Amino acid sequence: MITRMHTWRYVLAMAFVLSSSACAGLDDRLKEKLKSSGSGASLDAATVAAGLREALEQGTGRAVQTLGRDNGFWSHPSLRIPVPEKLTRAEKTLRRLGQDKLADDFIRSLNRAAEQATPAARDIFVGAIRKMTIRDAFDILNGPPNAATQYFRRQTDAPLAQAFRPIVARSTQSVGVTAQYKKFVQRVEPLGVVDTRELDLDDYVTRKALDGLFELVAQEEKRIREDPVARTTELLRKVFK
């Protein structure tokens, strides 16, 4: 019986070997072996390659869509961005003083900035998918269940941070992070429970947004690898049967 994991591996190998311009340099015996392996041997190379691209674009696209909208981070049970570690004592103090709304407004403003920056990831992920090499494909094949996510992180972390930061900086102004931060600090600074030295809120939000995005990409990768229900188009169902 051909398992779903075998099919996934076949699809990756087939797509990259047969659709890459570099395939001419591969050993013909390797290509023949890939053609004859798995239940998808009857699929043409173009269909397999399209299915692979669609699977990866679907996974990253769903992650971006989930987080890059109003309340995307704020309403997520595990990816909501908390106050920076240097401000945790200040947050607790505010809540003890009955200032929950001020604390919540500040945290919400951090998440709003991340939500506004996240859509910029879509094109960067698509570019990384199109630049994958045969070596990248086999590293994914032989890697852990989140191997594709690790590839995306290596290839896109720096350009994503570069794209996110100016958007976050604009968002921290437009959604009131700066104003909320000043109110937050002013309430607790006299109590000596806050240390804001070397605290860069824009950098903090950028890193937390990227961490959350890659966490969700990993979850989407796992879904597509293991769950037939996650294959939401006819092409995906055909390729990953």
C-alpha positions as CSV (number, residue, x, y, z in Angstrom):
1,M,0.0,0.0,0.0
2,I,1.3,3.5,-0.9
3,T,1.1,5.7,2.2
4,R,0.3,9.4,2.2
5,M,3.9,10.1,3.1
6,H,5.2,8.1,0.2
7,T,2.8,10.0,-2.1
8,W,4.0,13.4,-0.6
9,R,7.6,12.4,-1.2
10,Y,6.9,11.2,-4.7
11,V,5.1,14.5,-5.6
12,L,8.0,16.6,-4.3
13,A,10.6,14.6,-6.1
14,M,8.7,14.3,-9.3
15,A,7.8,17.9,-9.4
16,F,11.3,19.3,-8.8
17,V,13.1,16.7,-10.9
18,L,10.8,16.9,-14.0
19,S,10.0,20.6,-13.9
20,S,13.3,22.2,-13.0
21,S,15.6,23.5,-15.7
22,A,18.4,21.8,-13.8
23,C,17.0,18.3,-14.4
24,A,19.0,17.9,-17.6
25,G,22.1,17.4,-15.4
26,L,20.5,14.5,-13.4
27,D,21.4,10.9,-14.0
28,D,18.8,9.4,-16.3
29,R,18.5,6.3,-14.1
30,L,17.4,8.5,-11.2
31,K,14.7,10.2,-13.3
32,E,13.4,6.8,-14.4
33,K,13.3,5.5,-10.8
34,L,11.3,8.6,-9.8
35,K,8.9,8.1,-12.7
36,S,8.2,4.5,-11.8
37,S,7.7,5.0,-8.1
38,G,4.4,5.5,-6.2
39,S,0.8,5.5,-7.3
40,G,1.1,8.8,-9.0
41,A,3.2,7.5,-11.9
42,S,0.3,8.0,-14.3
43,L,0.3,11.7,-13.7
44,D,2.1,13.9,-16.1
45,A,5.0,16.0,-14.9
46,A,3.2,19.3,-15.4
47,T,0.3,18.2,-13.3
48,V,2.6,17.0,-10.5
49,A,4.6,20.2,-10.5
50,A,1.5,22.3,-10.5
51,G,0.1,20.3,-7.5
52,L,3.3,20.8,-5.5
53,R,3.3,24.5,-6.1
54,E,-0.3,24.7,-5.2
55,A,0.2,22.8,-2.0
56,L,3.0,25.0,-0.8
57,E,1.2,28.2,-1.9
58,Q,-2.0,27.0,-0.2
59,G,-0.2,26.3,3.1
60,T,1.6,29.6,3.2
61,G,-1.4,31.5,1.8
62,R,-3.7,30.2,4.6
63,A,-1.2,31.2,7.3
64,V,-0.9,34.7,5.9
65,Q,-4.7,35.0,5.5
66,T,-5.4,33.8,9.0
67,L,-3.0,36.2,10.7
68,G,-3.0,39.1,8.3
69,R,-6.5,40.4,9.1
70,D,-8.2,42.2,11.9
71,N,-7.9,40.1,15.1
72,G,-5.7,37.6,13.3
73,F,-3.1,37.7,16.0
74,W,-5.3,39.1,18.7
75,S,-7.9,36.4,18.6
76,H,-5.5,33.5,18.1
77,P,-5.3,31.4,21.3
78,S,-1.5,30.7,21.1
79,L,-0.1,33.3,18.8
80,R,-1.4,36.5,20.4
81,I,1.6,38.8,20.9
82,P,2.1,39.6,24.7
83,V,3.8,42.6,26.2
84,P,7.6,42.5,25.9
85,E,9.3,40.7,28.7
86,K,10.7,44.0,30.1
87,L,7.1,45.2,30.6
88,T,5.6,42.1,32.2
89,R,6.1,43.4,35.7
90,A,4.5,46.7,34.6
91,E,1.5,44.8,33.2
92,K,0.9,42.9,36.4
93,T,1.1,46.1,38.4
94,L,-1.4,47.8,36.2
95,R,-3.8,44.9,36.5
96,R,-3.4,44.9,40.3
97,L,-4.3,48.6,40.2
98,G,-7.5,47.9,38.2
99,Q,-6.0,49.3,34.9
100,D,-6.9,46.2,32.9
101,K,-8.2,48.3,30.0
102,L,-5.0,50.2,29.6
103,A,-3.0,47.0,29.6
104,D,-5.4,45.3,27.1
105,D,-5.4,48.3,24.8
106,F,-1.6,48.3,24.7
107,I,-1.4,44.6,23.9
108,R,-4.1,44.9,21.3
109,S,-2.2,47.7,19.6
110,L,0.9,45.5,19.3
111,N,-1.2,42.8,17.6
112,R,-2.9,45.2,15.3
113,A,0.6,46.3,14.0
114,A,1.5,42.7,13.4
115,E,-1.7,42.0,11.6
116,Q,-1.2,44.9,9.2
117,A,2.3,43.8,8.3
118,T,1.6,40.1,7.7
119,P,0.0,40.4,4.2
120,A,3.4,41.5,2.9
121,A,4.6,37.9,3.4
122,R,2.5,36.4,0.6
123,D,4.7,37.5,-2.4
124,I,7.9,36.7,-0.5
125,F,6.7,33.1,0.1
126,V,5.7,32.7,-3.5
127,G,9.1,33.9,-4.6
128,A,10.8,31.3,-2.3
129,I,8.7,28.5,-3.8
130,R,9.6,29.4,-7.3
131,K,13.3,29.5,-6.4
132,M,13.5,26.0,-4.9
133,T,16.2,23.9,-6.3
134,I,16.4,20.1,-6.7
135,R,18.7,19.9,-3.7
136,D,16.2,21.9,-1.7
137,A,13.5,19.4,-2.7
138,F,15.5,16.4,-1.5
139,D,16.5,18.1,1.7
140,I,12.7,18.5,2.3
141,L,12.1,14.9,1.4
142,N,14.6,13.6,3.9
143,G,13.9,16.2,6.6
144,P,11.5,16.3,9.5
145,P,7.7,17.0,9.1
146,N,8.3,20.7,9.2
147,A,11.2,20.6,6.6
148,A,9.4,22.9,4.2
149,T,8.8,25.4,6.9
150,Q,12.4,25.3,7.9
151,Y,13.3,26.0,4.2
152,F,11.0,29.0,4.1
153,R,12.5,30.3,7.3
154,R,16.0,30.1,6.0
155,Q,15.1,31.6,2.7
156,T,12.6,34.3,3.8
157,D,13.3,35.4,7.3
158,A,15.6,38.3,6.4
159,P,13.5,39.6,3.5
160,L,10.4,39.2,5.6
161,A,11.9,41.2,8.5
162,Q,13.0,43.9,6.0
163,A,9.5,44.1,4.6
164,F,7.7,43.9,7.9
165,R,9.5,46.5,9.9
166,P,8.6,49.6,8.0
167,I,5.0,48.5,7.9
168,V,5.1,47.8,11.6
169,A,6.6,51.2,12.2
170,R,3.8,52.9,10.3
171,S,1.2,50.8,12.0
172,T,2.5,51.5,15.5
173,Q,1.7,55.1,14.7
174,S,-1.6,54.6,13.0
175,V,-3.0,52.1,15.5
176,G,-1.8,54.0,18.5
177,V,1.0,51.8,19.8
178,T,3.2,54.7,20.6
179,A,0.4,56.6,22.5
180,Q,-0.6,53.5,24.3
181,Y,3.0,52.7,25.2
182,K,3.5,56.2,26.7
183,K,0.3,55.9,28.7
184,F,1.3,52.4,29.9
185,V,4.8,53.5,31.0
186,Q,3.6,56.8,32.6
187,R,1.3,54.9,34.9
188,V,3.9,52.5,36.3
189,E,7.3,54.2,35.8
190,P,7.0,56.1,39.2
191,L,6.5,52.7,40.8
192,G,9.9,51.5,39.6
193,V,8.6,48.4,38.0
194,V,9.5,49.1,34.4
195,D,12.8,49.1,32.5
196,T,12.5,50.5,29.0
197,R,16.2,50.7,28.2
198,E,17.0,49.2,24.8
199,L,13.3,48.4,24.2
200,D,12.5,48.7,20.5
201,L,8.8,48.0,20.1
202,D,8.9,47.9,16.3
203,D,11.6,45.3,16.3
204,Y,9.7,43.3,19.0
205,V,6.5,43.3,17.0
206,T,8.3,42.3,13.8
207,R,10.0,39.3,15.4
208,K,6.9,38.2,17.2
209,A,4.9,38.5,14.0
210,L,7.4,36.4,12.1
211,D,7.5,33.8,14.9
212,G,3.8,33.5,14.8
213,L,3.6,33.3,11.0
214,F,6.2,30.5,10.8
215,E,4.4,28.6,13.5
216,L,1.2,28.7,11.5
217,V,3.0,27.7,8.3
218,A,4.4,24.6,10.1
219,Q,0.8,23.7,11.2
220,E,-0.4,24.1,7.6
221,E,2.4,22.0,6.3
222,K,1.5,19.2,8.7
223,R,-2.2,19.4,7.6
224,I,-1.4,19.1,3.9
225,R,1.0,16.3,4.5
226,E,-1.3,14.2,6.7
227,D,-5.0,15.3,6.2
228,P,-6.9,14.7,3.0
229,V,-9.5,17.2,4.1
230,A,-6.8,19.9,3.8
231,R,-6.5,19.3,0.1
232,T,-9.2,21.7,-0.9
233,T,-8.9,21.7,-4.7
234,E,-9.4,19.0,-7.4
235,L,-5.7,19.3,-8.4
236,L,-4.5,18.7,-4.8
237,R,-6.8,15.7,-4.4
238,K,-5.6,14.3,-7.7
239,V,-1.9,14.7,-7.0
240,F,-2.0,13.7,-3.3
241,K,-4.4,10.7,-3.6
